[in-house]
Amino acid sequence: MKAMILAAGRGERMRPLTDHTPKPLLPVAGRPLIVHHLERLQAAGIVDVVINTGHLGEQLPAVLGNGSAWNMRIAWSLEPPAALETGGGIFQALPLLGSEPFIVVNGDIWTDYSFTRLLDAPAAGLAHLVLVDSPPHHAEGDFALLDDGHVMEHGTPQLTFSGISVLHPALFAGCNPGRFPLGPLLRQAMTFGKVSGEYYRGVWRDIGTPERLAELDRQLSRGRSFTRH
């Protein structure tokens, strides 16, 4: 199975840190945030990774190269500076990802989730989402996980999409090149019962502000235990 790390975003909420450094390269516990993802993917036996780039994107290949430092193969999907949003970015990278389902990971999160769990994710639908408890800054959540394992837009309780998923290329059938979000495609697939999910109770952080980045760095660097959000 291949994986894609989404790394093309501008990181407006992370300014001024992202004025000169793309968000996935910001350091956490002594190494770039995106390296934590590469290490966990490699530990799960995933060696083929696609990374998209946008804002200051030339820095990412300069730091990560072809992936050989992690015994991986990195392919690069270069986007314009304005980026293509999540949907458009994945769609552009499909020729690099192939015809089979693939893992997608947001480059601006940190988690202790084991990607090995996704190797056996349900393959019958168009998407499999990892959902987590909603953090205070996103208390309204995104989706509901039903008892039968399906994910729907509405329901109780509302959980937050972690930014970790398995997607089937068929999810993008009928799409055209350009800038578009992923959310509408997922919601449409949900109406046909084509989206499954799982609830992850472990550690997950949305690194959306300098304050959250600094807190995560302190916790990891000092070996402190995590509290739930």
C-alpha positions as CSV (number, residue, x, y, z in Angstrom):
1,M,0.0,0.0,0.0
2,K,1.2,3.5,-0.8
3,A,0.7,6.6,1.3
4,M,0.4,10.3,0.7
5,I,1.4,13.1,3.1
6,L,-0.4,16.4,2.5
7,A,2.2,19.1,2.9
8,A,1.2,21.9,0.5
9,G,-0.7,24.2,2.8
10,R,0.3,27.8,3.5
11,G,-0.1,27.5,7.2
12,E,-1.6,31.0,7.8
13,R,-2.4,30.3,11.4
14,M,1.2,29.3,12.1
15,R,2.7,32.6,11.0
16,P,5.3,34.0,11.5
17,L,6.8,30.5,11.8
18,T,5.6,29.6,8.3
19,D,6.8,32.8,6.6
20,H,10.2,31.1,5.9
21,T,9.5,27.4,6.7
22,P,6.7,25.1,5.4
23,K,4.6,23.8,8.3
24,P,5.6,20.1,7.9
25,L,9.3,21.1,8.4
26,L,8.7,22.9,11.7
27,P,10.7,21.0,14.4
28,V,9.1,18.9,17.0
29,A,11.3,17.1,19.6
30,G,14.4,17.7,17.5
31,R,13.2,16.7,14.0
32,P,10.7,18.0,11.4
33,L,7.0,17.2,12.0
34,I,6.8,15.3,8.7
35,V,9.6,13.0,9.7
36,H,7.5,11.7,12.6
37,H,5.0,10.6,9.9
38,L,7.7,9.0,7.7
39,E,9.0,7.0,10.7
40,R,5.6,5.7,11.6
41,L,4.7,4.8,8.0
42,Q,8.1,3.0,7.6
43,A,7.4,1.1,10.8
44,A,4.2,-0.1,9.3
45,G,6.0,-1.5,6.3
46,I,5.0,1.3,3.9
47,V,7.9,2.3,1.7
48,D,6.2,4.2,-1.2
49,V,5.1,7.7,-0.2
50,V,3.9,10.7,-2.2
51,I,4.3,14.1,-0.8
52,N,2.7,17.2,-2.3
53,T,4.3,20.6,-2.0
54,G,3.1,24.2,-2.4
55,H,4.2,27.0,-0.1
56,L,8.0,27.1,0.1
57,G,7.7,23.7,-1.4
58,E,11.3,23.5,-2.7
59,Q,12.5,23.1,0.9
60,L,10.8,19.8,1.4
61,P,12.7,17.8,-1.3
62,A,15.9,19.6,-0.2
63,V,15.5,18.2,3.3
64,L,13.8,14.8,2.7
65,G,15.3,13.9,-0.7
66,N,14.2,10.6,-2.2
67,G,13.4,9.0,1.1
68,S,16.4,6.7,1.2
69,A,17.3,8.0,4.7
70,W,14.2,6.1,6.0
71,N,14.6,3.2,3.5
72,M,11.6,4.6,1.6
73,R,10.8,5.9,-1.8
74,I,9.4,9.5,-1.9
75,A,7.7,10.8,-5.1
76,W,7.0,14.5,-5.2
77,S,3.7,16.1,-6.5
78,L,4.5,19.8,-7.1
79,E,1.7,22.3,-6.8
80,P,1.5,26.0,-7.6
81,P,2.2,28.3,-4.6
82,A,-1.6,28.8,-3.9
83,A,-1.9,25.0,-3.6
84,L,-4.9,22.9,-4.8
85,E,-6.7,22.2,-1.5
86,T,-6.9,18.7,-0.3
87,G,-9.1,17.2,-3.0
88,G,-7.3,18.9,-5.9
89,G,-3.9,18.0,-4.4
90,I,-4.8,14.3,-4.1
91,F,-6.4,14.2,-7.5
92,Q,-3.2,15.6,-9.1
93,A,-1.2,12.9,-7.4
94,L,-3.3,10.0,-8.4
95,P,-1.0,8.9,-11.3
96,L,1.8,8.5,-8.6
97,L,-0.5,6.7,-6.2
98,G,-1.8,4.0,-8.6
99,S,-5.1,2.2,-8.9
100,E,-5.3,0.7,-5.4
101,P,-6.5,2.3,-2.1
102,F,-3.9,4.4,-0.4
103,I,-3.3,6.0,2.9
104,V,-3.6,9.8,3.3
105,V,-2.1,11.7,6.2
106,N,-2.3,15.4,6.9
107,G,1.1,16.9,7.4
108,D,0.1,19.2,10.2
109,I,-1.0,16.7,12.8
110,W,0.9,14.5,15.3
111,T,-0.3,11.2,16.6
112,D,0.8,7.9,18.1
113,Y,-1.6,6.1,15.8
114,S,-0.1,3.0,14.3
115,F,-0.6,3.0,10.5
116,T,-0.4,-0.8,10.6
117,R,-4.1,-0.7,11.6
118,L,-4.9,0.7,8.1
119,L,-3.4,-2.2,6.2
120,D,-6.5,-4.2,7.0
121,A,-9.0,-1.3,6.7
122,P,-12.3,-2.1,4.9
123,A,-11.8,-2.1,1.2
124,A,-15.4,-2.3,0.0
125,G,-16.1,1.4,0.2
126,L,-14.5,4.6,-1.2
127,A,-13.0,5.9,2.0
128,H,-12.1,4.8,5.6
129,L,-11.7,7.6,8.1
130,V,-9.9,7.6,11.4
131,L,-12.0,9.7,13.8
132,V,-11.0,11.2,17.2
133,D,-12.6,13.1,20.1
134,S,-13.2,16.7,19.1
135,P,-10.7,19.1,20.6
136,P,-11.8,22.3,22.2
137,H,-11.0,24.4,19.2
138,H,-13.2,22.2,17.0
139,A,-15.9,21.2,19.5
140,E,-18.6,20.8,16.9
141,G,-16.8,17.9,15.2
142,D,-17.1,16.7,11.6
143,F,-18.9,13.3,11.3
144,A,-20.7,10.6,13.2
145,L,-19.5,7.0,13.5
146,L,-22.5,4.5,13.4
147,D,-22.6,1.2,15.3
148,D,-22.2,-0.7,12.0
149,G,-18.9,1.1,11.2
150,H,-20.3,3.5,8.6
151,V,-19.5,7.2,8.8
152,M,-22.3,9.8,8.2
153,E,-22.3,13.5,8.2
154,H,-25.0,13.8,10.9
155,G,-25.4,11.8,14.1
156,T,-24.4,11.6,17.8
157,P,-21.8,12.0,19.0
158,Q,-20.0,14.1,16.5
159,L,-16.3,13.2,16.2
160,T,-13.5,14.9,14.4
161,F,-11.8,13.7,11.3
162,S,-8.2,13.1,12.2
163,G,-6.7,13.8,8.8
164,I,-5.8,10.1,8.5
165,S,-7.7,7.9,6.0
166,V,-7.6,5.3,3.4
167,L,-9.0,6.5,0.1
168,H,-9.9,4.6,-3.1
169,P,-9.0,6.4,-6.4
170,A,-12.7,5.9,-7.5
171,L,-13.7,8.5,-4.9
172,F,-12.4,11.0,-7.4
173,A,-14.3,9.7,-10.4
174,G,-15.6,12.6,-12.5
175,C,-13.3,15.2,-10.9
176,N,-11.4,17.7,-13.0
177,P,-7.9,19.1,-12.4
178,G,-7.8,22.2,-10.3
179,R,-8.5,23.4,-6.8
180,F,-11.2,21.7,-4.8
181,P,-11.8,20.4,-1.3
182,L,-12.1,16.8,-0.2
183,G,-15.1,17.2,2.1
184,P,-17.8,17.3,-0.5
185,L,-16.6,14.1,-2.1
186,L,-16.6,12.3,1.3
187,R,-20.1,13.6,2.1
188,Q,-21.4,12.4,-1.2
189,A,-19.9,9.0,-0.7
190,M,-21.5,8.8,2.8
191,T,-25.0,9.2,1.3
192,F,-24.3,5.9,-0.6
193,G,-22.9,4.1,2.5
194,K,-19.4,4.1,0.9
195,V,-17.5,5.5,3.9
196,S,-16.4,3.5,6.9
197,G,-14.5,4.6,9.9
198,E,-12.9,3.8,13.2
199,Y,-12.7,5.7,16.5
200,Y,-9.2,6.2,17.8
201,R,-8.8,7.0,21.5
202,G,-5.0,7.5,21.5
203,V,-3.0,10.7,21.3
204,W,-3.7,13.0,18.4
205,R,-2.9,16.7,18.0
206,D,-3.9,19.2,15.4
207,I,-0.8,21.5,15.1
208,G,-2.6,24.5,13.9
209,T,-1.0,27.3,15.9
210,P,2.4,28.2,17.3
211,E,1.1,27.6,20.8
212,R,0.0,24.1,20.0
213,L,3.3,23.3,18.3
214,A,5.2,24.6,21.3
215,E,3.1,22.6,23.7
216,L,3.6,19.4,21.7
217,D,7.4,20.0,21.5
218,R,7.6,20.5,25.3
219,Q,5.7,17.3,26.0
220,L,7.7,15.1,23.5
221,S,11.1,16.7,24.4
222,R,10.6,16.2,28.1
223,G,8.9,12.8,27.9
224,R,5.8,14.0,29.6
225,S,2.6,12.0,29.6
226,F,-0.2,13.3,27.4
227,T,-3.6,14.3,28.6
228,R,-6.6,14.0,26.3
229,H,-6.7,17.2,24.2
